[in-house]
Amino acid sequence: MAIKFKKTYRFALVSSVYITIFSTGFLGLLLWFFNKFSASICLVFAVSIATFSFFVIQYRVERFIYRRVKKIYDDVSLLESTSFRNQPITTDMATLTKQVKKFATDKKLEIETLKVREEYRREFMGNVSHELKTPLFTVQGYLSTLLDGALDDKKVRKKYLERAEKGVERLIYIVEDLDMIAKLEMGDVNLELSRFDIVELVQNVFDMLEMSADKKNIILMFDVKYNKAIKVFADKEKIQQVVTNLVMNSIKYGKDNGTTEVTIEDLVNNKLIVRFRDNGEGIEKQHIPRLFERFFRVDKSGARSEGGSGLGLSIVKHIIEAHGEKMYVESEFGKGSEFSFTLEKHQ
């Protein structure tokens, strides 16, 4: 490790000045006492003692203090702190103290960040394990039952194979969503931007999810009738996934005989905002900041029975941010929620 030595002369200079003043004053008093006072002698003595004391003190500082300070730098540099490693060694205690404090603060911040990341990694791995384990055990259970003798009964066989197939489909769904979110977080997704009608896209999603909504008698609707096309400039496939995830989410957590309403409004700077409003169960205030976390569910017990990977809202947020746009959420517990995002409007 090549560390440069930054010399500081302040300590030696100040010390030599004090010594010179004291020594010259003492010599002047002695000469005056013996009636032999001479200004020239005092001046020559002052210059000599100042020069001598300066070089001796500086040598001692460099020789002894430098060794001890260098050991501090060497010990600290073992921690691979590039910011500290590249600093020249200084024997100025104020500068050294400042550098060590800054190093300690940076390391403390780094340790806290690593702790948060480790906690996040542990939670993520636990969630992935749990999400994959549930459908795997389901499939294993049905297949084991079939192998234990139920294979001969045609009705039971068909029923169990269909349920096992659903378990496999859920596994595929989770793995595909994990792959998608990993690519989004790494910035490994290329957006294929094009001009398309956002009203038509939302209507297509309504048509696709109509049967799911009918099971809970939920009405999928626009706030008003949009007679003209509203063109936006974005990745059509990705935005369709965003709309699908938000509508599915409103159906999943919506109340029976409820509504899911979509509003498209103009904003400033050639932007528009798409709002998804439902009159479902709503979300408690303390849960809102964590809504877009991977695998986070407000209802831990009932959500899995509704299906899904637990990654829907996280994927939505990443897709919108990949477009350089904003995602918003407002909710009142017991009354409903509103999710919205901005898009670039195409003239």
N, C-alpha and C positions, 0 to 999 in steps of 0.2 A: 504494500500500500504506500503510494508516494504522497506524503503529506508535506506541504510547504510550511516553512517556519516564518510566520509573520512577526518580524521584530518590532518591539515597542520600546521607545526610549523615554517615555514619560516618567516612569518610576525612577529610573537612574538619574534623569535630569533634575527632577524635583528634589530627590534625595541629596544629590551633589550640591544643589543650591543651598539647602539647609545647612549642610556640613560646611560649605564655604563661608556662609554668613557667620556661623558660630565660630569657626576656626579663625577667620580673619578678624572678627571682633575681639576674640580672646587675645590674639597676637597684638592687635592695636592697643588694647588695654595694658598689656605687659610692656610694650615699647614706651607708651605714654608714662607708665609708672616709673620706668628707669630713665625718663627724659631722653629717649632715643627714637621717638616716633618719626616715621618716614612714610609718606603716602605712597612713594614708588615701591618701597619694600612690601607694604600691605597689598598693593596692586599685583605685583609679581607673585606674591604668596597666594593671593586669591585665585589668580589664573591657574597656577600650578596645582593647588589643592582641588580646584573645581575639575580640572582635566583628569587628574589622577583618580579622584573619587568617582567621577562619572564612568570611566573605563572599568575600574574595579567592580563597581556595583553592577554595571551592565553585564560584565563577564560572569559574575556570581549568579545573576538572574538567569542568564542563558544556560549556564552550566548546571545549576541545581533546580531552580524552579521549572525550567523548560522540561527537564527530565520527568518531573512529576506530572506536569500538565500533559505532556505527550502520552503518558500512560493512560490518562483519562480519555484522550482522543482514540488511542489504540483499543481500549476496552469498549468504548462506545461504538467504534467502527466495526467491531465484531458482529454487531446487530444489523449490519448491511444498511445503514442509513446513508443513502447517497447524499442527502442534503448536508449531513454532518461530515461525511468523508471528504467532500470537496472543499471544505473550509480550510484555510491556512491556519496553522497552530499559532495562537496568540497567547502571550503571557500577561495580557491585560485582564485582570480578574473580573472587571465589570463586563467586558465583552464575553469572556468565557462563561460567566454566570448566565448571561442573556442567551448564549448559544445552547447551554445545557438545559435551561428552562424551556426554550423553544423545542428542543429535541424531545424532552420529557412530555410536553404537551402534545406534540405530533404523535408520539408513540402511544400515548394514552388514547388519543382519538382513533388511531389505527386499531388498537386492541378492542375498543368499543365497537368499531365497525365490523371487525372479524367476529366478535361475539354475536352481533345481530345477524350476520350472514350465516353463522353456524346454526343459530336458532331457526332461521328461515329454512336452511337446508334440511335440518332435522324434521321440521314440521312438514316440509314438502315431501320428503321421502316417506314419512308416516302416512300422509294423505294418499300418495300414489299407491303405496302398499295396500292401504285399506280399500281404495277404489277398485284396484285390480283383483284383490282377494275375494271380494263379495261375489262378482259374477263367476270367477273361477270355481269357487266352492259350490255355487249353484249348479254349474255345468257338471262338475265332478259328481255331485249328489245325484242328479238325474241319470247320468251315465252309469254310475255304480248300481243304482236301483234296477236299471235295465239289464245289466250284466248278472245281477243276482236272481233273475228269473222273470222279471216283468216284460222281457223282450218277446215272450210268446203271446202275450195279450195285445192284440192289434190296437185296441182303443188306448190302452195305457201307453203303449209304445209310441203311438203318434203324438199323444199329449205330452209325454216327457221329451220327445225329440224336438217338438216345437218350442218347449220351454228352454231346452238346452240351446237351441238356435238363437233365442232371444238373449240368452246370457252371452253367447259368442258375439252377437251383434253389438251388445253393450261394451264388450271388451274392445272390439274394433273401433267403436265410437270414441272411447276414452283414449286409445292409442293415437288415433288420428288427430284428436284435439291436442294431445300432448305434443305431437310432432308439429302441429300448426303453431302453438304458442311458443315452442322452442325456437322455431324459425323466426317468428315475429320479434322475440326478445333479442335474438342475435342480429336482427336486421337483414336476415337472409331471404326475405320475400320481395320479389320484384313486382311492383305495382304496374298493372297494365291499364293505364289511364285512357279513358274514352269518354265520349259525350253520350249521355243516355237520359231517359225520362224517369225521374225518381218516383213520380206518381204511378206510372205503369209498373215499376219494380215492386212498390209496396202492394199494389193490387194483386200482382202475381203471387206474392208471399201470402196474402190473405186467402187467395184461392187454394194454395197448397196446404194451408193449415186450417182450412174451414172445418174439416171433419173432426180435428182435435178440439176445436173451439165448440163445436156442436155437442160434444160429450158433456160439457159443463154449461151448455146453453149460453155461451159467451158470444156477443156480437162484435165482429171485427169491422171497424168503420172509419171513415175520414170525418173530420169535424165539419167540412163543407164539401160540396161537389166541385172537384177541380176539372173544369171543362178544357182548359189548355194544358199542354205538356209543360212540365217544369224541368228544364235541362240542367244537369250537373256534370261536372268534370271530375271523374274518379274511377277507381277500379270497380267495374260493375259487379263482378263475381264476389269480391270481398265485401262490398256494401250490401249485396243481397244476403250474405252470411250474417252481417251485422243486424239487418232488419229481421231476418229469420230468428236469430237468437233472442232479440228483444221481444218479438211477438210471442214466441214460444214461452219465454219467461213470464210474460203477462198472463198467458193462458194457464201456465203451471201453477202460479201463485194467485190467480184471480179467483174471485168468488163466483159461485154458480149464479147464472142469470145476470152476469155482469157485462161490462163493455171494455173494449180496447180501442182507443181513439187515437188516430194519427193526425197531426197538424203539421203543415209545412209553411213556414213563415220566412219572409225576407229579412235579412240583416244588412248592416252597413258593409262597405268595402267588398261588394260583389260576393257576399256570403248569404247562405240561407241556413235555417235551423229546422231539423226534423224532430218532432216531439212525439213520444209514445206515452199516452196517459191511460191508466186503468183505475177502476174503483175497487181494487182488490183489498187484501188484508193490510197492505202498507208495510213499512219497515221502521223499526224503532231507531231513534236518533243515534244511539251508540253503535249501531251496526253499519251505518252508512259509510264511514271512512274505509271499512274493510270489504265493501261489496265487490270490488274489482280484483280482490286477491284470488289467487288460484285455489280452487277447492273450497272456498269459503261459502258456507250455507247458513242462512239465518235460522231456518228450521232444520236442525240436525237429524231429526227422526223421520219426518215426513218427506223430505226432499228426495231421498234415494228411491222411495217407492214411486215417485213421479218420473224416474229415469234421469237421463242427462249425465254429463261428466263432471259437473261442478266447475267447468272452465269457460262456460258460455260468456259471462260478462267480462271475464279477463281477456278473452279473445276479442270481444267487441272493442274494449278500450285500446288494445294494442293496434288493431286495424285502423281505428280512427286516428290514433296518434301517428301511425305510419303515414297517413295522408297529411299530417301537419295540422290536424283539426282538433277540436275540443269536445270532451264528453262531459255531460252534466247529469246530476240526479237530484231529484227532490221527492220527499216522501213524508206522509203523515200517517202514523200508525192507526190502523182501523179505517182509514179513508181511501188510501190508494197511493200510487207512486207515479212519477213521471221521469222517464229517461229521455235525454235528448242529445243530439250531436250536430255539429256544424259541417257544412260541405261547401265547396267552391261552386258557385253558380256559373253556368256557361251561357253567355249571351247569344 
